[in-house]
Amino acid sequence: MGSRSKRYSATFHRAKAQAADLAQQQTAKTAALKAQQAQLVTAQSQLKVLQAQESVQKHYQADAAVLQQQRPYFEQVASLTQALTKQQQATTTQTQQVAATQTKLTQLNENLAAFTKVVAALPGVQVQLAQQGQQEAALAHHQQTLAQLTQAQADLGQLQAKVTQQQTVSQQLTQAATAAQGDYRALKNQWLTSQIANLAQQLAPGSPCPVCGSTDHPQPAVVTATVAVSQEAVDTAEAALQQAQNQATASTTALESLTEQVTAQTADLTQNLADFQAELQQAGLGQLADLTAIKTALQQRQDELSAQKKALLAQVKTGKIAELQQADLQKEITATQAALVTQEQAVQQAQAQHQKITVQLADAQQQLPAGFGDLAALEAHLTDLKQKIATYSQALTAAQQAVSDLSQQVAASESQQAMLTQQVKDTQGKVLALEKQLTLSLTEHFGQADWTQFKTLLGQLGQLPTLTQQLQQYQELGAKLATEIETYTKLVGTQTTVDLSQGQAHLATLQQQQTQLAADLKQRSERQVLNHSILTRVQARLATIAQKAAAFNELQAWWMPLPAVGLRS
């Protein structure tokens, strides 16, 4: 029953909100209608302005028709202008071709003159080539002589090296012979000393001396200690001395022979070099100091002759080619001269055609109406007129369509406004009737239509189970306290000696709690009874309110399918 009361209250308030929303929509629709009406007035003003310009547009159309009829004259001028431009380009091209041909002819004549000059110089070049061969032969002879002298100088150098080597050998052999002679003399002296000692020892008084034959030996030689030397050793030393002396003599003889050869070859080389230097000086190579300078000069001369020969051969080759190309070049010059005559005639014809087109263009331009210089200006003016005519036509059509659309919108809005006004009026009447019925019901049950108390009771309806449970808990607690008081009373009555101070204090506390609980219980009981009585009456009345709520839901279902007035929420 409580949930139905809540639904009824929500439905009632939603109905009031929808009624207010309908009124707000009516206000908005009224403002929108005024705006549409203002737009319609503006569109009608714009349409009148455009309609006032119709005469100007007719004038534009007449001008466009006249100019369109004059278009062929402009096209003729444009065609002649294009033809004149094309003819100017053709004349310029042909003139350039004549100039190019003249330049080519000049170049061909210059080439022919150059070829003729080269061919004429060919015999002289061939004479120079013959002289070049003689100079190359003389250079080859000089180079051969240089090679011989260079070889002779190299041989002399080798011979001088042998002399130097032989001098060293001779010196060494002479020193060896001197050393061998010293060794021989020392060994011979030692041998003689030993022989004297032997003879002195063998002398006896009266016996003849083996050397002098005397039998008197007044003063025999006194010999100290000697080294024993054999005759064989002395002979060996003498043979070594003889061999060393022979080798020294042979080396000296060979040195003298080599020295004589060096002297002779030096004289020959000096004379031959002097003769060669004189020959080279006579050949125009100048005074050259030695073979190195001669070699450098001959190499330079060879390089010069090679370069000269290469240049002469190139001239000969060019001359031969010139001889072959001279006839072809003469033919090409003849053909070019003929082409030049043809091109000059074409230029004259092009200039005559250019003059003709110029006269035709001047005549055609005189036939054009004033104000337009050419076809492009006419096209631009026609395009501008057509654009203005099209723009005006589009604007007029758009304005007419706008007036028509806005007129339809205003009519539709006025119809919707009337319908919405009626719906608001009907809805407000039904809400007032429902509120009146609800006020009578509240007055019957509460004595007055106290909406605040009604909303408070509806809010407490959900707390009824909780309050009932609290009342039961308080009743159980009061019974428990009564039992404890009875128990303490029995204990006091049965005991003869007892400490009453503690029991009395505890009893006082319990009695105080019981008194407080009783007061609370009484207050809550009274409130519970009051609330229960009120809620019982409310529940009894809610059945009647639920029936009215069902009727209100039917009314709401009737409002909802009206999208034009915006009643859906």
C-alpha angles and dihedrals in degrees: 000000000000094000091051090052090053092049090049091051092048091048092050093050092044089053091053090048091051090050089052090046090053089052091049091049089050090054091048091047090051091052091046091049091052090049091050091049090051090050090050091053090049092048091049090051091051090049091052090051091052092046089053089058093057093101091054090051091051088053089052091051092049091050091049091051092050094047090047089057090051092050095096090063091053091045090053091051090047091049092049091046090052091047090049091050091048091048090049090052091048092049091048091049093049091047089051090049090053090050091048091049091049090050090049092049091050090050091049092051090049090050090049091051090049092049091048090051091049092049091048091053093050097091091052090050091052090052088051089051090054090050088047089058092053091049090049090051091051089047090051089052091050092048090050091051089047089052091051093048091045090052091047090051090049091049090049089051091052090047091050088051089053090050090052090048091046091050089055091048093047091049091050093048092047090051089048091051091050090049091048091050091052091049091049094050093048092049091045091051090050090050092049091048091053091048091051090051091051092049092047090053092049095051113110128181109271096012116112121254112248088221107041102011094233119142092203115083106184097162116016116192116267111219124191123208111319137189114247110241123184126218089239091060090050091050091050092051090049091051091049090050092051092049093049091049091049092050092048091050092049092048091050090051092050091048090052090050093050091047091053090050092050091050093050096045091046091054092048093047092048092051094045091048091050091050091047092048090052090049092050091047089052088050089058100256094119132229108326119194103205146349092279092057089045091052091050093048093048091049091052090048090050091051091049093049090048092052092045092049091049091051092047091049090050089051090050091050091048090049092051090049090047090053089053095044097041094082093044091049091052090053091049091050091053092049092047092051090053091048090050091055090050092048093049089053090050090051091053091050092048091050090051091050090047090054091049093052090047091057092047091050092051091052092048092049091055089060093056119104117249120264100045122076100190146349092279091059090048092048091049092051093046091048090051092050092047090048092051092047092048092046091050092047092049092046092048092049091046092049092049091048091047092052090048093047094046092047090054091046092050091049091049091046092050090051092049090046092055091047092047092049090054092047091051091050093049093045094049090050092052092046091051091049091050092047090049092053091048091050092053091050093051091048092052093054104032102027091243139037095261103168092178094057090044092055090045093053091047089053093050094048091088092053094060096097091048093051091048091052091049090051091052091050091052091050091051091049091050091052090050091052092049090053092051091049091052091049093052091048091055091049091053092049097051100043118081096195119029137149099250096180095074094038093046091051091050091045090050090052092049092047090050091050090047091050091049092046091048091051091048091045092050092048093047091044091052091047091045091050091047093047092044090052092048094045091047089056091044091051091048089051094045090069088062092043090050090057090052090046090055089053090049090051089055088052090050091049087055091053098047100070092062105098094166092070097039099238095149113106 
